[in-house]
């Protein structure tokens, strides 16, 4: 039984928002109000606020003002602001919004981080993570500290923070597949996140991260980030997947397939991207590079109902679960059986699919259906 199920906030929204003509032409704030209201009504415990368009913490703050229960899982790139500034921002959010903040630590890829002025390679960034989040955790616990390390030097940090913490810490969630990532998760994460990979690979990763947590005298939870293409029947679901591919322009197909071929934006230095790119059929990848979509989208399956075509459509998770309600539930329960207890779902359009997934999928994962309001 899942302990937490989250949804996803992003802009633009639409039936196929990776292409301009598939995006809803709406006032973004009004659109977010509707989605935020759905989060308070539906039985999701929160939603991932990603880095894809709006600055995540600003969007999360906006959403929190519109809701009473919604808990944002906010994507944060460490090192862009000082750990003491982030600690003050986190405590301010908790003070104003009743301890609703959860942080999703993003290591990202080297080219992306260079855009922000961080010229550290993958393992170097994990060394910086270690220092950054160790400082952060002490500050949000109310400590005043002096610190001199490789990346940060602080004197009396926390002295000017005038908000008293009302919980032991702000929860840190994290994902990553490299050895450095696994060790970091074992020391700091309360919830380790993974993309949807074939079951045996997720099982192996869970063992690695739990072993790392054991070495540090800790336990952690396991979460799965899984876009869904779910319909009443398998034929409808795969028809939707085919339609999504068919909506992508040849330029989109070629650009996204090239990223997949290189093993991610960093050209193969991202272990998570490498793991999944290596599972895509090379012949189909070459066809996509040439702007040709497969007649049957199932050729991009890398495991039952696990579709790598998602990586061709947009940034973010490289796989999606595609199938009927029963098939998708069966796959999710298989992930539960190996230790996954948290799910982060998404499906487009976000508002309609939030309701559909809540009605059709969540009850099978131990979440009570939401009560329908009497509108008579």
C-alpha positions in Angstrom: 0.0 0.0 0.0 1.4 3.4 -1.0 2.1 5.8 1.8 2.1 8.8 -0.4 0.9 9.7 -3.9 1.7 13.0 -5.5 0.7 14.7 -8.7 2.7 17.1 -10.9 2.6 20.9 -11.6 4.0 22.3 -14.8 3.3 24.8 -17.5 2.4 24.8 -20.2 -0.5 22.3 -20.0 -2.5 20.7 -22.8 -3.1 17.5 -24.6 0.5 17.4 -26.0 2.3 20.5 -24.5 5.7 19.6 -26.0 4.4 21.2 -29.2 3.2 24.8 -29.4 -0.2 23.8 -31.0 -0.8 21.3 -28.2 -0.6 23.9 -25.4 -3.6 25.4 -23.8 -3.8 29.2 -24.4 -4.8 30.1 -20.9 -4.0 32.6 -18.2 -1.4 30.6 -16.3 -2.3 31.9 -12.8 -6.0 31.1 -13.3 -5.1 27.7 -14.7 -2.9 27.0 -11.7 -5.8 28.1 -9.4 -8.0 25.3 -10.9 -5.2 22.7 -10.6 -4.4 23.8 -7.0 -8.0 23.5 -6.0 -8.1 20.0 -7.4 -5.1 19.1 -5.2 -7.0 20.2 -2.1 -10.1 18.1 -3.2 -8.4 15.0 -4.5 -6.6 12.5 -2.3 -3.0 13.3 -3.5 -0.7 14.2 -0.6 1.0 16.9 -2.7 2.6 17.6 -6.1 6.0 17.9 -7.6 6.8 21.5 -8.6 9.4 21.0 -11.3 12.0 23.2 -12.9 10.5 23.2 -16.4 9.1 26.8 -16.6 8.4 28.8 -13.6 10.9 29.2 -10.7 9.8 26.3 -8.4 9.8 28.0 -5.0 7.9 31.1 -6.4 5.3 28.8 -8.0 5.1 26.7 -4.8 4.5 29.8 -2.7 1.8 31.0 -5.1 0.1 27.6 -4.9 0.3 27.5 -1.2 -1.6 30.8 -0.9 -4.4 29.2 -3.0 -4.8 26.0 -0.9 -5.1 24.7 2.6 -3.6 21.2 2.4 -1.5 21.1 -0.7 2.2 20.1 0.0 4.6 21.2 -2.7 7.7 19.0 -3.5 9.9 21.8 -4.7 12.8 21.2 -7.0 16.0 22.9 -5.8 19.4 23.2 -7.5 21.9 23.5 -4.6 24.7 26.0 -4.8 22.8 28.7 -6.7 22.1 30.6 -3.4 23.8 30.3 -0.1 22.5 27.5 2.3 21.7 30.1 4.9 19.5 32.0 2.4 17.7 28.8 1.4 17.2 27.9 5.1 15.6 31.2 5.8 13.3 30.8 2.8 12.4 27.3 3.9 11.6 28.3 7.4 9.6 31.3 6.1 7.5 29.0 4.0 7.0 26.6 6.9 6.0 29.5 9.2 3.5 30.9 6.7 2.1 27.6 5.4 2.1 25.2 8.3 5.1 23.1 7.6 4.0 22.1 4.1 7.4 22.4 2.3 9.3 19.4 1.0 12.5 19.8 -1.0 13.5 17.7 -4.1 17.3 18.0 -4.5 18.3 18.2 -8.1 21.9 17.4 -9.1 21.0 17.9 -12.8 23.5 17.6 -15.7 26.7 19.5 -16.2 25.6 21.7 -19.2 22.5 22.8 -17.3 24.4 23.7 -14.2 26.9 25.8 -16.2 24.0 28.0 -17.3 23.7 28.9 -13.6 27.4 29.5 -13.2 28.2 26.2 -11.4 31.2 24.7 -13.2 31.5 21.4 -11.3 31.4 18.0 -12.8 28.9 15.3 -11.6 30.9 13.9 -8.6 32.2 17.3 -7.7 28.6 18.5 -7.4 27.9 15.7 -4.9 30.9 16.8 -2.8 29.3 20.3 -2.8 25.9 18.7 -2.0 27.3 17.1 1.1 28.5 20.4 2.4 25.5 22.4 1.4 22.8 20.2 2.8 24.7 19.4 6.0 24.8 23.2 6.6 21.1 23.6 5.6 19.9 20.9 7.9 21.6 22.5 10.9 20.2 25.9 10.1 16.6 24.8 9.7 17.0 23.0 13.0 17.7 26.3 14.6 21.4 26.2 15.0 23.8 29.2 14.7 27.0 28.0 13.1 30.5 28.9 11.9 31.6 26.9 8.9 34.7 26.8 6.7 34.7 24.1 4.0 35.8 23.5 0.5 32.8 25.3 -1.1 31.2 27.5 1.7 32.5 29.8 4.4 30.0 31.1 6.9 30.3 33.1 10.1 27.5 33.0 12.6 25.1 31.7 10.0 21.5 31.5 11.3 21.9 34.5 13.6 19.7 36.7 11.5 17.1 34.0 11.0 14.3 35.0 13.3 11.9 32.2 12.7 11.9 29.3 15.2 11.6 25.9 13.5 8.5 23.9 14.5 9.7 20.6 13.2 13.0 18.8 13.3 13.9 19.4 9.6 12.5 20.2 6.2 12.2 16.8 4.4 14.8 16.2 1.6 13.9 14.0 -1.3 16.5 13.0 -3.8 17.2 11.0 -7.0 20.3 9.8 -8.8 21.9 6.5 -9.9 25.6 7.0 -9.7 27.6 5.7 -6.7 28.1 9.2 -5.4 24.3 9.8 -5.7 23.5 6.6 -3.8 25.9 7.4 -1.0 24.5 10.9 -0.7 20.9 9.6 -0.5 22.0 7.1 2.2 23.2 10.0 4.3 20.6 12.7 3.7 17.4 11.7 1.9 14.2 10.8 3.7 12.7 9.6 0.3 14.8 8.3 -2.6 13.2 8.8 -6.0 13.8 6.8 -9.1 12.4 6.9 -12.6 10.3 4.0 -13.8 12.8 1.4 -15.0 12.4 -2.3 -15.6 11.5 -4.0 -12.3 14.9 -5.8 -11.8 16.8 -2.6 -12.2 14.7 -0.7 -9.7 15.0 -3.6 -7.3 18.8 -3.5 -7.6 18.8 0.2 -7.1 16.6 0.0 -4.0 19.0 -2.5 -2.5 22.0 -0.2 -3.1 20.3 2.8 -1.6 19.0 0.9 1.4 22.5 -0.6 2.0 23.9 3.0 1.9 21.3 4.1 4.4 22.1 1.1 6.7 25.7 2.1 6.7 24.7 5.5 8.1 22.2 4.0 10.7 19.3 5.4 8.8 16.1 4.2 6.9 14.5 5.9 4.0 11.4 5.6 1.8 11.4 4.8 -1.9 9.5 6.8 -4.5 8.8 6.2 -8.2 8.3 9.1 -10.7 6.0 7.7 -13.4 4.1 9.5 -16.1 1.0 7.6 -17.1 -0.8 7.1 -20.4 -3.7 5.1 -19.0 -7.1 4.5 -20.6 -10.0 2.0 -20.1 -8.4 -0.5 -22.6 -4.9 -1.3 -23.7 -5.8 -0.4 -27.3 -6.9 3.1 -26.3 -3.8 3.7 -24.3 -1.4 2.6 -27.0 -3.5 4.6 -29.5 -2.9 7.6 -27.3 0.8 6.9 -27.2 0.9 6.7 -31.0 -1.0 9.9 -31.3 1.5 11.7 -29.0 4.4 10.6 -31.2 2.4 11.5 -34.3 1.9 15.1 -32.9 5.7 15.6 -32.5 7.3 17.5 -35.3 10.3 15.9 -37.1 12.5 18.6 -35.5 11.3 17.6 -32.0 11.8 13.9 -32.8 15.3 14.4 -34.1 16.4 16.7 -31.3 15.0 14.5 -28.5 16.3 11.3 -30.1 19.8 12.9 -30.4 19.7 13.6 -26.6 18.7 10.0 -26.0 21.4 8.7 -28.3 24.1 10.7 -26.4 22.8 9.4 -23.1 21.4 12.7 -21.9 22.2 16.4 -22.3 25.7 15.9 -20.7 26.7 13.4 -23.4 26.7 10.3 -21.3 27.9 11.5 -17.9 24.5 11.2 -16.3 24.2 7.7 -15.0 20.4 7.8 -14.8 20.1 8.9 -18.4 22.7 6.3 -19.5 20.8 3.5 -17.8 17.6 4.1 -19.7 19.0 5.4 -23.0 20.9 2.1 -23.3 17.6 0.2 -23.3 16.1 1.9 -26.3 16.2 -0.1 -29.5 19.0 1.4 -31.6 17.3 0.9 -34.9 14.2 2.7 -33.7 16.4 5.4 -32.3 18.0 5.9 -35.7 14.5 6.1 -37.3 13.5 8.8 -34.8 16.7 10.7 -35.5 15.5 10.8 -39.2 12.1 12.1 -38.1 10.3 8.8 -38.6 7.8 7.6 -36.0 7.1 3.9 -35.6 3.9 2.5 -36.9 3.4 0.6 -33.6 4.5 2.6 -30.5 4.9 -0.8 -28.7 8.3 -1.2 -30.4 9.6 1.4 -27.9 8.6 -0.8 -24.9 11.6 -1.7 -22.7 9.5 -3.9 -20.3 5.8 -4.8 -20.1 3.8 -1.5 -20.4 7.0 0.6 -19.8 7.4 2.9 -22.7 10.7 4.7 -23.6 8.8 6.9 -26.1 8.3 9.4 -23.3 11.9 10.6 -23.6 11.3 11.5 -27.2 8.4 13.9 -26.3 9.8 16.2 -23.6 12.3 16.8 -20.8 11.8 15.0 -17.5 11.2 11.3 -16.8 12.3 9.2 -19.8 9.7 6.5 -19.5 5.9 6.3 -19.0 3.6 3.5 -18.0 1.2 2.8 -20.9 -1.8 0.5 -20.7 -5.3 -0.2 -19.5 -6.3 0.7 -15.9 -5.8 -3.0 -14.9 -2.4 -3.2 -16.6 -1.1 0.0 -15.1 -2.4 -1.0 -11.6 -0.7 -4.4 -12.0 2.7 -2.7 -12.9 2.4 -0.3 -10.0 1.7 -3.1 -7.6 4.8 -4.9 -8.8 6.8 -1.9 -7.9 5.1 -1.8 -4.5 6.1 -5.5 -4.0 9.8 -4.6 -4.3 9.7 -1.7 -1.8 8.3 1.4 -3.6 5.9 3.2 -1.2 5.6 6.6 -2.9 4.4 7.5 -6.3 4.6 10.8 -8.3 2.3 10.6 -11.3 1.6 12.9 -14.2 -0.6 12.7 -17.3 -1.8 15.3 -19.8 -3.9 17.3 -19.6 -3.0 17.7 -16.0 -6.3 18.8 -14.6 -8.5 16.2 -16.3 -6.0 13.4 -15.7 -5.6 14.3 -12.1 -9.2 13.4 -11.6 -9.1 10.4 -13.9 -6.1 8.8 -12.1 -7.6 9.6 -8.7 -10.8 7.8 -9.6 -9.3 4.9 -11.5 -5.8 4.2 -10.1 -5.5 5.5 -6.6 -8.2 3.2 -5.0 -6.1 0.2 -6.1 -3.1 1.6 -4.3 -4.9 1.8 -0.9 -6.1 5.4 -1.3 -9.7 6.0 -0.6 -11.7 7.6 -3.4 -12.4 11.3 -2.9 -15.9 12.1 -1.9 -17.9 13.7 -4.7 -19.6 16.9 -3.7 -23.4 17.0 -3.9 -24.0 19.7 -6.6 -27.8 19.1 -6.9 
